């Protein structure tokens, strides 16, 4: 059987509430991290983080290319 309209609406509302909760937790973690960085003066430049992530992605792509040969 398919779901009823009320079940669909309830599921949608619950999913929306969960998304907002997760987003609020994400923002709270970011604000705590920002405050800690300000307190300690320990920052990591965004360009440094992006470069490290790019290197990891490049390595993963090379490994994937080797596996697919």
Secondary structure, 3 states (H helix, E strand, C coil): CCCCHHHHHHHHHHHHHHHHHHHHHHHHHHHHHHHHHHHHCCCCCHHHHHHHHHHHHHHHHHHHHHHCC
